[in-house]
């Protein structure tokens, strides 16, 4: 499975999150290309596309919306997943909060159906990232199904989401 993971901007938390998602998908056997949206000339040749953006004033940034518009016809023909970095996203993910957050990407879903959406605070736990071996232990627990939900949230929601996305993409490609 050949997957494009693309992100708005060329650096920062969105690029870091795209890189984390790409590493998880690679670890699960997919062939991954991670590029900023400005570096993507076509989505042709990829079996799926994952696109991410930082939330800006309640929606996606203009660069990301232009990427979706420019590639809309091809994106409609393949699995398309999105992730959004919301700096103000707190631990409260109740139904009301979820409804507000879903409005941030309604305009994207209006153009192209998404198979999965991830919403992340973008906050990294540098204490965990600095400890040798923690990333490997996390991946092993994730792959073996031993990861509790709260544990995954504290370590990396993006990595957990990427593993679940991979499972969906495998099922979709088997159809």
C-alpha positions as CSV (number, residue, x, y, z in Angstrom):
1,X,0.0,0.0,0.0
2,X,1.5,3.3,-1.1
3,X,0.3,6.2,1.1
4,X,1.0,10.0,0.9
5,X,1.1,11.8,4.2
6,X,1.0,15.5,3.6
7,X,0.8,18.6,5.8
8,X,0.4,22.3,5.5
9,X,3.5,24.3,6.2
10,X,7.0,23.0,6.0
11,X,7.9,22.7,9.7
12,X,6.4,22.9,13.2
13,X,3.9,20.7,15.0
14,X,1.9,19.8,11.9
15,X,5.0,18.5,10.1
16,X,6.1,16.7,13.3
17,X,2.7,15.0,13.6
18,X,2.8,14.0,9.9
19,X,6.2,12.5,10.5
20,X,4.9,10.5,13.5
21,X,2.0,9.2,11.5
22,X,4.3,8.3,8.6
23,X,6.6,6.4,10.9
24,X,3.7,4.3,12.4
25,X,2.3,3.5,9.0
26,X,5.8,2.5,7.7
27,X,6.3,0.3,10.8
28,X,3.0,-1.4,9.9
29,X,4.2,-2.2,6.4
30,X,2.9,0.6,4.2
31,X,5.1,2.5,1.7
32,X,5.0,6.1,2.9
33,X,5.9,9.5,1.4
34,X,5.7,12.4,3.7
35,X,5.7,15.8,2.0
36,X,4.5,19.4,2.7
37,X,1.4,20.2,0.6
38,X,3.5,22.8,-1.3
39,X,5.7,19.9,-2.5
40,X,3.0,17.7,-3.8
41,X,2.6,17.9,-7.5
42,X,0.0,15.0,-7.8
43,X,-1.7,12.4,-5.6
44,X,-1.9,10.1,-8.6
45,X,0.0,6.8,-7.9
46,X,-0.9,6.7,-4.2
47,X,-3.5,4.2,-3.0
48,X,-4.5,6.5,-0.1
49,X,-3.8,10.1,1.1
50,X,-3.6,11.4,4.7
51,X,-3.6,15.3,4.9
52,X,-3.1,17.4,8.0
53,X,-3.4,21.0,8.9
54,X,-3.3,23.4,11.9
55,X,-6.7,24.8,12.8
56,X,-6.9,28.5,12.1
57,X,-9.9,30.6,13.1
58,X,-12.2,27.5,13.3
59,X,-11.1,25.8,10.0
60,X,-8.3,24.7,7.9
61,X,-5.6,27.1,6.6
62,X,-5.9,28.4,3.0
63,X,-2.9,26.3,1.8
64,X,-4.6,23.1,3.0
65,X,-8.0,24.0,1.5
66,X,-6.3,24.8,-1.9
67,X,-4.6,21.3,-1.7
68,X,-8.0,19.6,-1.3
69,X,-9.6,21.8,-4.1
70,X,-6.7,21.1,-6.5
71,X,-6.8,17.3,-5.9
72,X,-10.5,16.9,-5.3
73,X,-11.3,14.7,-8.3
74,X,-8.5,12.2,-7.5
75,X,-9.1,12.3,-3.7
76,X,-12.7,11.2,-4.3
77,X,-11.4,8.0,-5.9
78,X,-9.2,6.8,-3.0
79,X,-9.3,6.6,0.8
80,X,-8.7,10.0,2.2
81,X,-8.0,10.7,5.9
82,X,-7.4,14.0,7.6
83,X,-5.9,15.2,10.8
84,X,-6.2,18.6,12.4
85,X,-3.9,20.2,15.0
86,X,-6.0,22.3,17.5
87,X,-3.6,24.1,19.9
88,X,-6.5,24.9,22.3
89,X,-7.8,21.3,22.4
90,X,-8.1,20.3,26.0
91,X,-8.7,17.1,27.7
92,X,-12.5,17.7,27.5
93,X,-13.7,15.7,24.5
94,X,-17.4,15.5,25.5
95,X,-20.2,15.4,22.9
96,X,-20.5,19.2,22.8
97,X,-16.8,19.8,22.4
98,X,-16.7,17.1,19.6
99,X,-19.5,18.8,17.7
100,X,-17.6,22.1,17.7
101,X,-14.4,20.4,16.6
102,X,-16.2,18.6,13.8
103,X,-17.2,21.9,12.4
104,X,-13.6,22.8,11.8
105,X,-13.4,20.2,9.0
106,X,-16.9,20.3,7.7
107,X,-15.8,22.2,4.6
108,X,-13.2,19.5,3.8
109,X,-15.8,16.7,4.2
110,X,-18.1,18.8,2.0
111,X,-15.6,18.4,-0.9
112,X,-14.2,14.9,-0.2
113,X,-15.4,12.0,1.9
114,X,-13.0,11.1,4.7
115,X,-12.5,7.6,6.0
116,X,-11.0,8.8,9.3
117,X,-10.3,12.1,11.1
118,X,-7.9,12.8,13.9
119,X,-7.9,15.8,16.1
120,X,-4.8,16.4,18.2
121,X,-3.6,19.1,20.6
122,X,-0.1,19.1,19.2
123,X,1.4,19.1,22.6
124,X,4.3,16.7,22.8
125,X,5.4,15.2,26.1
126,X,9.1,15.9,25.9
127,X,9.7,13.9,29.1
128,X,8.5,10.7,27.4
129,X,10.3,11.5,24.2
130,X,13.6,11.9,26.0
131,X,13.5,8.5,27.7
132,X,15.5,5.8,25.7
133,X,13.4,2.9,24.6
134,X,10.0,4.4,25.4
135,X,9.0,4.8,21.8
136,X,9.8,1.1,21.0
137,X,7.9,0.0,24.1
138,X,4.9,2.1,23.1
139,X,4.9,0.6,19.6
140,X,5.2,-2.9,20.8
141,X,2.3,-2.4,23.3
142,X,0.2,-0.8,20.5
143,X,0.9,-3.6,18.1
144,X,0.1,-6.3,20.7
145,X,-3.1,-4.5,21.7
146,X,-1.9,-4.0,25.3
147,X,-2.2,-0.2,25.2
148,X,-4.9,1.4,27.4
149,X,-6.8,4.3,25.9
150,X,-5.5,6.9,28.5
151,X,-2.0,5.6,28.1
152,X,-2.1,6.2,24.3
153,X,-3.6,9.6,24.8
154,X,-0.8,10.7,27.1
155,X,1.9,9.3,24.8
156,X,0.7,10.1,21.4
157,X,-2.9,10.3,20.1
158,X,-1.5,10.7,16.6
159,X,0.4,7.4,16.7
160,X,-2.6,5.5,18.1
161,X,-4.8,7.1,15.4
162,X,-2.3,6.2,12.7
163,X,-2.4,2.5,13.8
164,X,-6.2,2.5,13.7
165,X,-6.1,4.2,10.3
166,X,-3.8,1.6,8.9
167,X,-6.2,-1.1,9.9
168,X,-9.1,0.7,8.1
169,X,-7.0,1.2,5.0
170,X,-6.1,-2.5,4.9
171,X,-9.8,-3.5,5.1
172,X,-10.7,-1.0,2.4
173,X,-8.0,-2.2,0.1
174,X,-9.2,-5.8,0.6
175,X,-12.6,-5.0,-0.9
